[in-house]
Amino acid sequence: MLNQIKGLHHVTSMAGSASQNNKFFTDTLGLRRVKKTVNFDAPDVYHLYYGDELGTPGSVMTYFPFPHIAKGRPGTGEVGTTVFSVPQGTLSYWSDRLGKAGVDGLKADEAFGEKRLHFAGPDGDGFALVEVKDDARAAWTGNGVGADEAIRGFHSASLRLRDEGATGELLSFMGYEKVDEKDGVLRFGIPGGNGADFIDVETMPNISGARLGAGSVHHIAFAVENRAKQLEVRKALMDTGYQVTPVIDRDYFWAIYFRTPGGVLFEIATNEPGFDRDEDTAHLGEALKLPTQHEHLRKQLEEHLEPIA
């Protein structure tokens, strides 16, 4: 069993409008845009990152906005709901705030003894807020949400699968422990994690497979401290039979990817070097940052990409 993984690092999804996506995460949810860059493989498409002040691993939601992308189709083999942590007693604040902003899909419920508020993103993305007692992670308060209510980072993510077995074994191998089961949902938790500690597995044997599109999660990333720990995880996964990519430099972290038995794309990402490697902390996410191999396209890309306030 591995012990290098410390919870979630980031979740990356697909979107339609970049400006609409940016407005939702910064204005409505009060997160900070910590990086404005482009897709390494399709530089005419933004890669936008939102999180806390520094883009701390375990807080970062990222997006590829494709202007003419079709809507995704929910189903199995994907991340279902991405869940953010908020302080206890704040769901009424968030219900009022999201309602006034016209956010769809508002629904309160409770699971695993935790109060939750479900809501939909601009492209139908599945999100929830969960009240967490004594989450000590610092909140970003630069966009009109007070420190007593602001999002602390991720709490968990759910996986929709036709069969839990093999993916459950994988999570256990990755260091997760089964901590609870309720209403057909199996909860895994990582001991000594970074606060973004839980994965909920929803088994849906009669549901068809998901189709990737706007509102879909492209991949979910797990955090390791550094490149040495990442290489240990890569070797262990390959020794177990997984097909894992070589290490890829993503400028703000190093990444490896592999497909799980249930069809979800997993990434293992390093906490180093961080989003402040090429921007001062006070100005994260303001300028368009391009990977070195795409810098020669700057003029063309700045004319092509949708303006973001």
C-alpha positions as CSV (number, residue, x, y, z in Angstrom):
1,M,0.0,0.0,0.0
2,L,1.2,3.5,-0.9
3,N,1.7,6.2,1.7
4,Q,2.8,9.1,-0.6
5,I,-0.6,10.4,-1.6
6,K,-2.0,13.2,0.6
7,G,-5.5,13.8,-0.7
8,L,-6.7,15.7,-3.8
9,H,-4.5,18.1,-5.7
10,H,-7.0,19.5,-8.3
11,V,-10.0,18.6,-10.4
12,T,-10.0,19.5,-14.1
13,S,-13.3,19.9,-16.1
14,M,-14.6,21.1,-19.5
15,A,-16.6,24.2,-20.1
16,G,-18.1,26.3,-22.8
17,S,-17.6,30.1,-22.3
18,A,-14.4,31.1,-20.6
19,S,-15.8,34.4,-19.3
20,Q,-18.9,32.7,-17.9
21,N,-16.7,30.1,-16.2
22,N,-14.5,32.8,-14.8
23,K,-17.4,34.9,-13.5
24,F,-19.0,31.9,-11.8
25,F,-15.9,30.8,-9.9
26,T,-14.6,34.2,-8.9
27,D,-17.8,36.3,-8.5
28,T,-20.3,33.6,-7.4
29,L,-18.1,31.2,-5.4
30,G,-15.5,33.7,-4.4
31,L,-12.5,31.8,-5.4
32,R,-9.3,33.3,-6.7
33,R,-8.2,32.8,-10.3
34,V,-4.6,31.7,-9.7
35,K,-3.5,31.1,-13.2
36,K,-4.6,32.1,-16.7
37,T,-2.7,29.9,-19.2
38,V,-3.5,27.5,-22.1
39,N,-4.0,23.9,-22.8
40,F,-0.6,22.3,-23.5
41,D,-2.1,20.2,-26.3
42,A,-4.5,22.8,-27.7
43,P,-3.0,26.2,-27.1
44,D,-5.9,28.0,-28.6
45,V,-7.9,26.9,-25.6
46,Y,-7.5,28.4,-22.1
47,H,-6.5,26.5,-19.0
48,L,-8.0,28.4,-16.1
49,Y,-7.2,27.6,-12.4
50,Y,-9.2,28.7,-9.4
51,G,-8.5,28.2,-5.7
52,D,-7.3,29.8,-2.5
53,E,-4.8,32.6,-2.4
54,L,-1.8,30.5,-3.5
55,G,-3.6,27.8,-5.4
56,T,-2.8,25.3,-2.6
57,P,-3.1,21.7,-3.6
58,G,-6.5,20.4,-2.5
59,S,-8.2,23.7,-3.3
60,V,-7.8,24.1,-7.1
61,M,-10.6,23.7,-9.7
62,T,-9.3,23.9,-13.2
63,Y,-11.1,24.3,-16.6
64,F,-10.6,23.8,-20.3
65,P,-13.2,26.2,-21.9
66,F,-14.0,25.1,-25.5
67,P,-16.3,27.8,-27.0
68,H,-18.3,25.4,-29.2
69,I,-18.2,22.2,-27.1
70,A,-21.3,20.1,-26.8
71,K,-22.8,19.4,-23.3
72,G,-21.5,16.3,-21.6
73,R,-23.8,13.4,-20.8
74,P,-23.7,12.3,-17.2
75,G,-23.1,8.6,-16.6
76,T,-20.7,6.0,-15.2
77,G,-17.0,6.1,-15.6
78,E,-16.6,9.7,-14.4
79,V,-16.4,12.0,-11.4
80,G,-20.0,12.8,-10.4
81,T,-19.9,15.5,-7.8
82,T,-17.0,17.8,-6.7
83,V,-17.5,18.9,-3.1
84,F,-16.1,22.0,-1.4
85,S,-15.6,22.5,2.4
86,V,-17.3,25.5,4.1
87,P,-17.5,26.4,7.8
88,Q,-20.3,25.0,10.0
89,G,-23.4,27.0,10.0
90,T,-22.8,28.7,6.6
91,L,-25.1,26.7,4.2
92,S,-28.0,29.2,4.7
93,Y,-25.6,32.0,3.7
94,W,-24.6,30.0,0.6
95,S,-28.1,29.0,-0.3
96,D,-29.1,32.6,-0.2
97,R,-26.0,33.7,-2.2
98,L,-26.3,31.1,-4.9
99,G,-30.1,31.6,-5.1
100,K,-29.7,35.3,-5.7
101,A,-27.1,34.6,-8.4
102,G,-29.6,32.4,-10.2
103,V,-27.6,29.2,-9.7
104,D,-29.5,26.0,-10.7
105,G,-29.9,22.7,-8.9
106,L,-30.0,24.0,-5.3
107,K,-30.8,21.1,-3.0
108,A,-30.0,20.6,0.6
109,D,-29.4,17.1,2.1
110,E,-27.3,15.2,4.5
111,A,-24.8,12.3,4.0
112,F,-22.3,10.7,6.4
113,G,-23.6,13.0,9.1
114,E,-22.7,16.1,7.1
115,K,-25.0,18.8,5.9
116,R,-24.6,19.5,2.2
117,L,-25.9,21.9,-0.4
118,H,-25.9,20.7,-4.0
119,F,-25.8,23.1,-7.0
120,A,-24.9,23.1,-10.7
121,G,-22.2,25.0,-12.4
122,P,-22.7,27.1,-15.6
123,D,-22.5,24.0,-17.8
124,G,-24.5,21.7,-15.5
125,D,-21.4,20.6,-13.5
126,G,-22.2,18.7,-10.3
127,F,-21.1,20.5,-7.2
128,A,-21.8,20.6,-3.5
129,L,-20.8,22.5,-0.4
130,V,-20.4,20.6,2.9
131,E,-20.2,22.0,6.4
132,V,-17.0,21.0,8.0
133,K,-16.1,21.7,11.6
134,D,-12.7,23.2,12.3
135,D,-11.3,23.1,8.8
136,A,-8.1,25.1,9.5
137,R,-7.2,25.8,5.8
138,A,-7.0,29.5,5.0
139,A,-9.8,31.0,2.8
140,W,-9.5,33.5,0.0
141,T,-11.6,36.5,0.7
142,G,-10.7,38.8,-2.1
143,N,-14.0,38.4,-4.0
144,G,-16.7,39.5,-1.6
145,V,-17.1,36.4,0.5
146,G,-16.2,36.8,4.2
147,A,-13.6,34.7,6.0
148,D,-16.4,33.2,8.2
149,E,-18.2,31.8,5.1
150,A,-15.6,31.3,2.4
151,I,-14.7,28.0,0.8
152,R,-11.7,26.3,2.4
153,G,-10.8,23.9,-0.5
154,F,-12.1,20.6,-1.6
155,H,-13.7,18.2,0.8
156,S,-14.3,15.2,-1.5
157,A,-15.3,14.0,-4.9
158,S,-17.6,11.2,-6.0
159,L,-16.9,8.5,-8.6
160,R,-19.8,7.1,-10.6
161,L,-19.0,3.5,-11.5
162,R,-20.8,0.5,-12.9
163,D,-18.7,-1.8,-10.5
164,E,-16.9,-0.6,-7.4
165,G,-14.6,-3.6,-6.9
166,A,-11.5,-2.9,-8.9
167,T,-11.5,0.8,-8.3
168,G,-12.0,0.2,-4.6
169,E,-9.0,-2.0,-4.6
170,L,-7.0,0.7,-6.4
171,L,-8.0,3.3,-3.9
172,S,-6.9,1.0,-1.1
173,F,-3.6,0.5,-2.8
174,M,-3.2,4.2,-3.1
175,G,-3.5,4.6,0.7
176,Y,-7.2,5.2,1.1
177,E,-9.2,3.4,3.8
178,K,-12.9,2.5,3.8
179,V,-14.4,4.8,6.4
180,D,-18.1,4.5,6.0
181,E,-21.0,3.2,3.8
182,K,-24.4,4.7,3.5
183,D,-27.3,4.4,1.0
184,G,-25.1,2.5,-1.5
185,V,-22.2,5.0,-1.4
186,L,-18.8,3.8,-0.1
187,R,-16.6,6.5,1.4
188,F,-12.8,6.2,1.3
189,G,-10.6,8.5,3.3
190,I,-6.8,9.2,3.3
191,P,-5.2,9.3,6.7
192,G,-3.1,12.4,7.4
193,G,-4.3,14.2,4.3
194,N,-4.4,17.8,3.2
195,G,-8.1,18.4,4.0
196,A,-9.3,17.2,0.6
197,D,-9.4,13.7,2.0
198,F,-12.4,11.8,0.8
199,I,-13.5,9.8,-2.3
200,D,-17.1,8.6,-2.4
201,V,-17.8,5.7,-4.7
202,E,-21.3,5.5,-6.2
203,T,-22.1,2.1,-7.8
204,M,-24.6,2.4,-10.7
205,P,-24.7,-0.9,-12.6
206,N,-27.7,0.1,-14.7
207,I,-26.5,3.5,-15.9
208,S,-24.9,4.0,-19.3
209,G,-21.4,5.4,-19.7
210,A,-20.7,9.1,-19.5
211,R,-19.9,11.2,-22.6
212,L,-17.2,13.9,-22.1
213,G,-18.3,17.4,-22.8
214,A,-19.1,20.8,-21.2
215,G,-19.8,20.2,-17.5
216,S,-17.8,17.0,-17.4
217,V,-14.8,16.3,-15.3
218,H,-11.9,15.5,-17.5
219,H,-9.6,14.1,-14.8
220,I,-9.1,14.1,-11.0
221,A,-5.6,14.7,-9.6
222,F,-4.1,13.4,-6.3
223,A,-1.3,15.2,-4.5
224,V,2.2,14.0,-3.6
225,E,4.8,16.2,-2.0
226,N,7.5,16.2,-4.7
227,R,8.9,14.5,-7.8
228,A,10.7,11.8,-5.8
229,K,7.4,10.7,-4.2
230,Q,5.7,10.8,-7.6
231,L,8.3,8.5,-9.1
232,E,7.8,6.0,-6.2
233,V,4.0,6.0,-6.9
234,R,4.6,5.6,-10.7
235,K,6.8,2.6,-10.2
236,A,4.4,1.0,-7.8
237,L,1.4,1.5,-10.1
238,M,3.4,0.1,-13.1
239,D,4.5,-2.8,-11.0
240,T,0.9,-3.5,-10.3
241,G,0.0,-3.5,-14.0
242,Y,-1.2,0.0,-14.7
243,Q,-0.2,1.8,-17.8
244,V,1.1,5.1,-16.5
245,T,2.4,8.0,-18.6
246,P,5.9,9.4,-18.3
247,V,6.3,12.4,-16.0
248,I,5.0,15.5,-17.8
249,D,6.1,19.0,-16.8
250,R,2.9,21.2,-16.4
251,D,4.9,24.3,-15.4
252,Y,3.2,24.5,-12.0
253,F,3.4,20.8,-11.1
254,W,4.7,17.6,-12.6
255,A,2.0,15.1,-13.6
256,I,1.5,11.4,-14.5
257,Y,-1.8,9.9,-15.7
258,F,-3.4,6.5,-15.8
259,R,-6.9,5.2,-16.5
260,T,-8.7,3.4,-13.7
261,P,-10.6,0.1,-14.0
262,G,-13.9,2.1,-13.8
263,G,-12.9,4.4,-16.6
264,V,-12.0,7.6,-14.6
265,L,-8.7,9.3,-15.6
266,F,-6.5,9.7,-12.5
267,E,-3.5,12.0,-12.2
268,I,-0.8,12.1,-9.6
269,A,0.5,15.7,-9.3
270,T,3.3,17.2,-7.3
271,N,2.8,20.0,-4.8
272,E,6.0,21.7,-6.3
273,P,6.8,24.2,-7.7
274,G,3.4,26.0,-7.3
275,F,1.6,28.7,-9.1
276,D,3.8,31.5,-7.9
277,R,6.8,30.3,-9.9
278,D,6.2,32.8,-12.6
279,E,4.0,35.5,-11.0
280,D,4.2,37.5,-7.8
281,T,1.6,36.2,-5.2
282,A,-0.2,39.5,-5.3
283,H,-0.9,39.2,-9.0
284,L,-1.6,35.5,-9.5
285,G,-3.9,34.8,-12.4
286,E,-3.8,38.3,-14.0
287,A,-1.5,37.9,-17.0
288,L,-1.7,35.3,-19.7
289,K,1.1,32.8,-19.0
290,L,2.2,30.5,-21.9
291,P,4.2,27.3,-21.8
292,T,7.6,27.9,-23.3
293,Q,6.8,25.9,-26.4
294,H,3.8,28.2,-27.2
295,E,5.4,31.6,-26.4
296,H,6.0,32.2,-30.1
297,L,2.1,32.1,-30.5
298,R,1.4,34.9,-28.0
299,K,0.2,37.6,-30.4
300,Q,-2.0,35.1,-32.2
301,L,-3.4,33.6,-29.0
302,E,-4.1,37.0,-27.4
303,E,-6.1,38.0,-30.5
304,H,-8.0,34.6,-30.5
305,L,-8.8,33.8,-26.9
306,E,-12.0,35.2,-25.4
307,P,-11.4,38.2,-23.2
308,I,-11.7,37.6,-19.5
309,A,-12.3,40.5,-17.1
